[in-house]
Amino acid sequence: MKSEFVEYILKDILHGIDGISSRAMFGGHGIYKDKIIFGIIIDDILYFKVGQNTLEDYKTQDSFPFIYDRGNKKQAIMSYWSVPENIMNDEDLLQIWIEKAVKASLDSKKKKNSKK
C-alpha cells in the first residue's frame, strides 16, 4: 500500500512526466522513468540518483544523502540525495533534474558492468 506522500509525489509532482512508474522496495518505493530507476521515496522523502556531474547541484541546495544503518553501528551512504522543495515545485527544473538522475543511474550501471 502506498503512503499519502508516495501518492502525492506520483499524482501531484510527477504526474505530467511520461514514463513514470513506481514499485515498493526495501521499505520504500523505487521511482522509474521508462523502467530505469532514478529515485526512491523513503520515510516520506524523495531522493534522486546523483553522479559526479550532479552532486554539487544537490550540495548547493542544502540537500542530503540517503543514509541507512547496516548494523554493527555502521552506516551506508547511498548515491541518492533529497530533492529540494523548490525543484519539486518547478515543473521545468524538475524535468531537468529527473533527466540528470536517469543519466546518473545509467552511468552507474555502465560503470558497474565495465568492472565485471
Backbone as a printed PyTorch tensor [residue, N CA C, xyz], in Angstrom:
tensor([[[  0.8320,  -1.1810,   0.0000],
         [  0.0000,   0.0000,   0.0000],
         [  0.8800,   1.2490,   0.0000]],

        [[  0.5480,   2.2050,  -0.8280],
         [  1.3250,   3.4240,  -0.9450],
         [  0.8920,   4.4350,   0.1130]],

        [[  1.8770,   5.1090,   0.6760],
         [  1.5910,   6.1460,   1.6670],
         [  0.9910,   7.3720,   0.9660]],

        [[  0.4480,   8.2680,   1.7600],
         [ -0.0880,   9.5140,   1.2060],
         [  1.0160,  10.3000,   0.5080]],

        [[  2.2220,  10.2690,   1.0690],
         [  3.3240,  11.0070,   0.4600],
         [  3.6860,  10.4240,  -0.9030]],

        [[  3.7410,   9.1080,  -0.9970],
         [  4.0410,   8.4660,  -2.2900],
         [  2.9690,   8.8380,  -3.3090]],

        [[  1.7160,   8.7710,  -2.9090],
         [  0.6150,   9.1590,  -3.8060],
         [  0.7560,  10.6160,  -4.2400]],

        [[  1.0990,  11.4940,  -3.2980],
         [  1.2870,  12.9240,  -3.5940],
         [  2.4020,  13.1100,  -4.6240]],

        [[  3.5250,  12.4500,  -4.4240],
         [  4.6430,  12.5870,  -5.3670],
         [  4.2340,  12.0820,  -6.7510]],

        [[  3.6110,  10.9230,  -6.8010],
         [  3.2540,  10.3380,  -8.1010],
         [  2.1500,  11.1100,  -8.8100]],

        [[  1.1280,  11.5350,  -8.0750],
         [ -0.0340,  12.1640,  -8.7060],
         [  0.0560,  13.6790,  -8.8360]],

        [[  0.7670,  14.3300,  -7.9170],
         [  0.8220,  15.7910,  -7.9560],
         [  2.1470,  16.3340,  -8.4740]],

        [[  3.2360,  15.6900,  -8.1490],
         [  4.5500,  16.2070,  -8.5310],
         [  5.0140,  15.6350,  -9.8740]],

        [[  4.9090,  14.3290, -10.0530],
         [  5.4300,  13.6780, -11.2590],
         [  4.3680,  13.3790, -12.3130]],

        [[  3.1560,  13.8590, -12.1140],
         [  2.0180,  13.4900, -12.9750],
         [  2.2040,  13.8370, -14.4460]],

        [[  2.8850,  14.9120, -14.7670],
         [  2.9900,  15.3360, -16.1590],
         [  4.1890,  14.7830, -16.8950]],

        [[  4.9190,  13.8820, -16.2740],
         [  6.1430,  13.3660, -16.8750],
         [  5.8970,  11.9600, -17.4080]],

        [[  6.1180,  11.7920, -18.7010],
         [  5.8720,  10.4970, -19.3460],
         [  6.8230,   9.4220, -18.8350]],

        [[  6.3120,   8.2010, -18.7600],
         [  7.1370,   7.0380, -18.4530],
         [  7.4060,   6.8030, -16.9810]],

        [[  6.7300,   7.5290, -16.0890],
         [  6.9660,   7.3890, -14.6560],
         [  6.1720,   6.2100, -14.0930]],

        [[  6.8460,   5.4050, -13.2700],
         [  6.1800,   4.3150, -12.5610],
         [  6.8770,   4.1430, -11.2110]],

        [[  6.2850,   3.3270, -10.3650],
         [  6.8990,   3.0750,  -9.0560],
         [  6.6110,   1.6480,  -8.6300]],

        [[  7.4070,   1.2020,  -7.6600],
         [  7.1130,  -0.0850,  -7.0520],
         [  7.7180,  -0.1120,  -5.6520]],

        [[  7.0510,  -0.8410,  -4.7890],
         [  7.5110,  -0.9640,  -3.4080],
         [  8.8280,  -1.7310,  -3.3700]],

        [[  9.7350,  -1.2640,  -2.5260],
         [ 11.0140,  -1.9430,  -2.3690],
         [ 11.6940,  -1.4770,  -1.0830]],

        [[ 12.2890,  -2.3850,  -0.3480],
         [ 13.1110,  -2.0850,   0.8200],
         [ 12.4600,  -1.1150,   1.8050]],

        [[ 11.1970,  -1.2550,   2.0470],
         [ 10.5190,  -0.3760,   2.9950],
         [ 10.1920,   0.9880,   2.4280]],

        [[ 10.3780,   1.1650,   1.1450],
         [ 10.0770,   2.4360,   0.4860],
         [  9.5420,   2.1600,  -0.9030]],

        [[  9.7770,   3.0800,  -1.8020],
         [  9.3440,   2.9160,  -3.1920],
         [ 10.4550,   3.3510,  -4.1390]],

        [[ 10.6330,   2.5870,  -5.1960],
         [ 11.5320,   2.9830,  -6.2760],
         [ 10.7320,   3.7690,  -7.2910]],

        [[ 11.3250,   4.8230,  -7.8390],
         [ 10.6710,   5.6370,  -8.8590],
         [ 11.4450,   5.4350, -10.1620]],

        [[ 10.7310,   5.1240, -11.2220],
         [ 11.3260,   4.7710, -12.5100],
         [ 10.8290,   5.6970, -13.6090]],

        [[ 11.7040,   5.9130, -14.5910],
         [ 11.2960,   6.5630, -15.8330],
         [ 11.7050,   5.6200, -16.9480]],

        [[ 10.7240,   5.1780, -17.6810],
         [ 10.9760,   4.2220, -18.7640],
         [ 11.7770,   3.0180, -18.2640]],

        [[ 11.3770,   2.5060, -17.1090],
         [ 11.9260,   1.3040, -16.4720],
         [ 13.3480,   1.4810, -15.9260]],

        [[ 13.8190,   2.7120, -15.8270],
         [ 15.1380,   2.9910, -15.2540],
         [ 14.9250,   3.6680, -13.9130]],

        [[ 15.4320,   3.0550, -12.8520],
         [ 15.2660,   3.6480, -11.5370],
         [ 16.1170,   4.9070, -11.4420]],

        [[ 15.4970,   5.9910, -11.0050],
         [ 16.2160,   7.2440, -10.8480],
         [ 15.9320,   7.8960,  -9.4980]],

        [[ 14.9640,   7.3510,  -8.7750],
         [ 14.6130,   7.9470,  -7.4970],
         [ 14.0640,   6.9200,  -6.5340]],

        [[ 14.0560,   7.3140,  -5.2730],
         [ 13.4520,   6.4810,  -4.2320],
         [ 12.6870,   7.3930,  -3.2740]],

        [[ 11.7000,   6.8140,  -2.6450],
         [ 10.9890,   7.5030,  -1.5770],
         [ 11.1250,   6.6240,  -0.3380]],

        [[ 11.7560,   7.1880,   0.6840],
         [ 11.9520,   6.5020,   1.9530],
         [ 11.5380,   7.4620,   3.0590]],

        [[ 10.7210,   6.9950,   3.9700],
         [ 10.2980,   7.8170,   5.1140],
         [  9.7940,   9.1920,   4.6760]],

        [[  8.9820,   9.2050,   3.6450],
         [  8.3550,  10.4260,   3.1320],
         [  9.3610,  11.4870,   2.6850]],

        [[ 10.4550,  11.0340,   2.1080],
         [ 11.4340,  11.9260,   1.4890],
         [ 11.7250,  11.3880,   0.0960]],

        [[ 11.6860,  12.2830,  -0.8910],
         [ 12.0130,  11.9280,  -2.2690],
         [ 13.5010,  12.1740,  -2.4940]],

        [[ 14.1790,  11.1430,  -3.0050],
         [ 15.5990,  11.2210,  -3.3150],
         [ 15.7840,  10.9010,  -4.8050]],

        [[ 16.7440,  11.5830,  -5.4370],
         [ 17.1120,  11.2860,  -6.8110],
         [ 18.5450,  10.7610,  -6.8410]],

        [[ 18.8260,   9.9350,  -7.8290],
         [ 20.1690,   9.4060,  -8.0530],
         [ 21.0960,  10.5510,  -8.4560]],

        [[ 22.2810,  10.5630,  -7.8740],
         [ 23.2740,  11.5850,  -8.2210],
         [ 24.5100,  10.9140,  -8.8060]],

        [[ 25.2320,  11.6740,  -9.5640],
         [ 26.5020,  11.2250, -10.1290],
         [ 27.5370,  12.3110,  -9.9280]],

        [[ 28.7210,  12.0800, -10.4340],
         [ 29.7960,  13.0590, -10.2790],
         [ 29.4220,  14.4240, -10.8520]],

        [[ 28.6610,  14.4300, -11.9300],
         [ 28.3030,  15.6830, -12.5880],
         [ 27.1520,  16.4260, -11.9190]],

        [[ 26.4420,  15.7780, -11.0110],
         [ 25.2700,  16.4250, -10.4110],
         [ 25.3610,  16.6020,  -8.9030]],

        [[ 26.3220,  15.9900,  -8.2670],
         [ 26.4130,  16.0440,  -6.8100],
         [ 26.4630,  17.4800,  -6.2920]],

        [[ 27.2280,  18.3230,  -6.9470],
         [ 27.3570,  19.7180,  -6.4850],
         [ 26.0180,  20.4590,  -6.5440]],

        [[ 25.1760,  20.1260,  -7.5290],
         [ 23.8350,  20.7430,  -7.6160],
         [ 23.0460,  20.4890,  -6.3380]],

        [[ 23.1360,  19.2860,  -5.8370],
         [ 22.4000,  18.9240,  -4.6250],
         [ 23.0170,  19.5890,  -3.3920]],

        [[ 24.3300,  19.5960,  -3.3350],
         [ 25.0040,  20.1980,  -2.1840],
         [ 24.6860,  21.6870,  -2.0640]],

        [[ 24.6330,  22.3900,  -3.1880],
         [ 24.3500,  23.8300,  -3.1360],
         [ 22.8950,  24.1200,  -2.7770]],

        [[ 22.0530,  23.1110,  -2.8300],
         [ 20.6360,  23.2600,  -2.4830],
         [ 20.3480,  22.7730,  -1.0610]],

        [[ 21.3860,  22.5350,  -0.2760],
         [ 21.2350,  22.0200,   1.0960],
         [ 20.5130,  20.6800,   1.1300]],

        [[ 20.7350,  19.8920,   0.1130],
         [ 20.1970,  18.5460,   0.0440],
         [ 21.0440,  17.6380,   0.9270]],

        [[ 20.5820,  16.4180,   1.1340],
         [ 21.3210,  15.4710,   1.9600],
         [ 21.1580,  14.0670,   1.3850]],

        [[ 22.1660,  13.2130,   1.6190],
         [ 22.1130,  11.8580,   1.0560],
         [ 21.2120,  10.9420,   1.8710]],

        [[ 20.7550,   9.8840,   1.2280],
         [ 20.0370,   8.8310,   1.9290],
         [ 21.0760,   7.9720,   2.6360]],

        [[ 20.9340,   7.8350,   3.9380],
         [ 21.8410,   7.0450,   4.7650],
         [ 21.0150,   6.0110,   5.5190]],

        [[ 21.5100,   4.7900,   5.5700],
         [ 20.8020,   3.7760,   6.3430],
         [ 21.7870,   2.9910,   7.2030]],

        [[ 21.2630,   2.4180,   8.2740],
         [ 22.0890,   1.6260,   9.1840],
         [ 22.2980,   0.2280,   8.6180]],

        [[ 23.5380,  -0.2250,   8.6700],
         [ 23.8830,  -1.5610,   8.1880],
         [ 24.0570,  -2.5480,   9.3280]],

        [[ 23.8910,  -2.1020,  10.5410],
         [ 24.1540,  -2.9660,  11.6940],
         [ 25.5600,  -2.7220,  12.1990]],

        [[ 25.8390,  -3.2310,  13.3930],
         [ 27.1650,  -3.0350,  13.9930],
         [ 27.5930,  -1.5650,  14.0060]],

        [[ 26.6180,  -0.6750,  14.1590],
         [ 26.8640,   0.7760,  14.2370],
         [ 27.5130,   1.3400,  12.9780]],

        [[ 27.3630,   0.6610,  11.8540],
         [ 27.8790,   1.1520,  10.5800],
         [ 26.7280,   1.7310,   9.7730]],

        [[ 27.0370,   2.7590,   8.9950],
         [ 26.0400,   3.3620,   8.1320],
         [ 26.5050,   3.2960,   6.6840]],

        [[ 25.5440,   3.1930,   5.7910],
         [ 25.8280,   3.2150,   4.3650],
         [ 25.2480,   4.4950,   3.7790]],

        [[ 26.0500,   5.1810,   3.0040],
         [ 25.5970,   6.3920,   2.3280],
         [ 25.3420,   6.0290,   0.8760]],

        [[ 24.1180,   6.2290,   0.4580],
         [ 23.7180,   5.8820,  -0.9050],
         [ 23.9590,   7.0670,  -1.8500]],

        [[ 23.9530,   6.8090,  -3.1290],
         [ 24.1240,   7.8710,  -4.1230],
         [ 22.7740,   8.4580,  -4.5290]],

        [[ 21.8910,   8.5530,  -3.5560],
         [ 20.5890,   9.2040,  -3.7340],
         [ 20.5340,  10.3660,  -2.7510]],

        [[ 20.1740,  11.5550,  -3.2490],
         [ 20.1190,  12.7590,  -2.4230],
         [ 18.7080,  13.3310,  -2.4600]],

        [[ 18.3250,  13.9690,  -1.3690],
         [ 16.9760,  14.5280,  -1.2600],
         [ 16.7490,  15.5990,  -2.3300]],

        [[ 15.5220,  15.6300,  -2.8220],
         [ 15.1520,  16.5970,  -3.8440],
         [ 14.6280,  17.8440,  -3.1430]],

        [[ 15.2590,  18.9850,  -3.3890],
         [ 14.8060,  20.2190,  -2.7450],
         [ 13.3750,  20.5800,  -3.1440]],

        [[ 12.6580,  21.1660,  -2.2080],
         [ 11.2560,  21.5120,  -2.4430],
         [ 11.0900,  22.4740,  -3.6160]],

        [[ 12.0130,  23.4330,  -3.7470],
         [ 11.8790,  24.3880,  -4.8590],
         [ 12.0090,  23.6900,  -6.2170]],

        [[ 12.7340,  22.5880,  -6.2740],
         [ 12.8450,  21.8200,  -7.5230],
         [ 11.5520,  21.0450,  -7.7630]],

        [[ 11.0000,  20.4570,  -6.7020],
         [  9.7420,  19.7060,  -6.8510],
         [  8.6060,  20.6090,  -7.3090]],

        [[  8.6660,  21.8860,  -6.9660],
         [  7.5840,  22.8160,  -7.2920],
         [  7.7750,  23.5610,  -8.6030]],

        [[  8.8160,  23.2440,  -9.3420],
         [  9.0880,  23.8910, -10.6290],
         [  9.1390,  22.7990, -11.6990]],

        [[  8.0830,  22.7090, -12.4870],
         [  7.9790,  21.6050, -13.4630],
         [  9.1600,  21.5410, -14.4210]],

        [[  9.6320,  22.6970, -14.8780],
         [ 10.7430,  22.7090, -15.8330],
         [ 12.0350,  22.2200, -15.1840]],

        [[ 12.3420,  22.7490, -13.9980],
         [ 13.5430,  22.2990, -13.2870],
         [ 13.4390,  20.8280, -12.8990]],

        [[ 12.2590,  20.4210, -12.4720],
         [ 12.0610,  19.0270, -12.0820],
         [ 12.3650,  18.0950, -13.2500]],

        [[ 11.8880,  18.4470, -14.4320],
         [ 12.1520,  17.6330, -15.6250],
         [ 13.6530,  17.5140, -15.8790]],

        [[ 14.3630,  18.6160, -15.7350],
         [ 15.8220,  18.6210, -15.9400],
         [ 16.5020,  17.7330, -14.9060]],

        [[ 16.1040,  17.8680, -13.6430],
         [ 16.7250,  17.0710, -12.5790],
         [ 16.4160,  15.5880, -12.7590]],

        [[ 15.2250,  15.2630, -13.2390],
         [ 14.8840,  13.8580, -13.4950],
         [ 15.7730,  13.3080, -14.6080]],

        [[ 15.9130,  14.0500, -15.6860],
         [ 16.7510,  13.5830, -16.7950],
         [ 18.1890,  13.3630, -16.3240]],

        [[ 18.6970,  14.2730, -15.4840],
         [ 20.0540,  14.1110, -14.9540],
         [ 20.1430,  12.8930, -14.0330]],

        [[ 19.0940,  12.6400, -13.2590],
         [ 19.0830,  11.4790, -12.3570],
         [ 19.0260,  10.1790, -13.1590]],

        [[ 18.2510,  10.1600, -14.2310],
         [ 18.1890,   8.9830, -15.1030],
         [ 19.5650,   8.7350, -15.7160]],

        [[ 20.2130,   9.8050, -16.1760],
         [ 21.5560,   9.6590, -16.7470],
         [ 22.5350,   9.1450, -15.6970]],

        [[ 22.4500,   9.6590, -14.4740],
         [ 23.3300,   9.1850, -13.3970],
         [ 23.1070,   7.6990, -13.1410]],

        [[ 21.8570,   7.2620, -13.1940],
         [ 21.5460,   5.8540, -12.9870],
         [ 22.1300,   5.0010, -14.1120]],

        [[ 21.9620,   5.4460, -15.3440],
         [ 22.5180,   4.7090, -16.4860],
         [ 24.0470,   4.6680, -16.4210]],

        [[ 24.6640,   5.8090, -16.0800],
         [ 26.1260,   5.8560, -15.9660],
         [ 26.6210,   4.9050, -14.8860]],

        [[ 25.8920,   4.8380, -13.7760],
         [ 26.2670,   3.9480, -12.6770],
         [ 26.2050,   2.4890, -13.1180]],

        [[ 25.1760,   2.1410, -13.8890],
         [ 25.0590,   0.7650, -14.3890],
         [ 26.1910,   0.4370, -15.3540]],

        [[ 26.5300,   1.3800, -16.2310],
         [ 27.6300,   1.1610, -17.1790],
         [ 28.9410,   0.9410, -16.4210]],

        [[ 29.1410,   1.7440, -15.3820],
         [ 30.3710,   1.6410, -14.5920],
         [ 30.4520,   0.2810, -13.9030]],

        [[ 29.3220,  -0.1820, -13.3340],
         [ 29.2940,  -1.4890, -12.6800],
         [ 29.5480,  -2.6070, -13.6760]],

        [[ 28.9310,  -2.5070, -14.8550],
         [ 29.0910,  -3.5460, -15.8720],
         [ 30.5210,  -3.5860, -16.4160]],

        [[ 31.1870,  -2.4500, -16.4870],
         [ 32.5530,  -2.4400, -17.0070],
         [ 33.5410,  -3.0350, -15.9950]],

        [[ 33.1670,  -3.0810, -14.7170],
         [ 34.0250,  -3.6780, -13.7040],
         [ 33.9530,  -5.2050, -13.7080]],

        [[ 32.9070,  -5.7500, -14.3170],
         [ 32.7240,  -7.2040, -14.3200],
         [ 33.6420,  -7.8950, -15.2890]]])
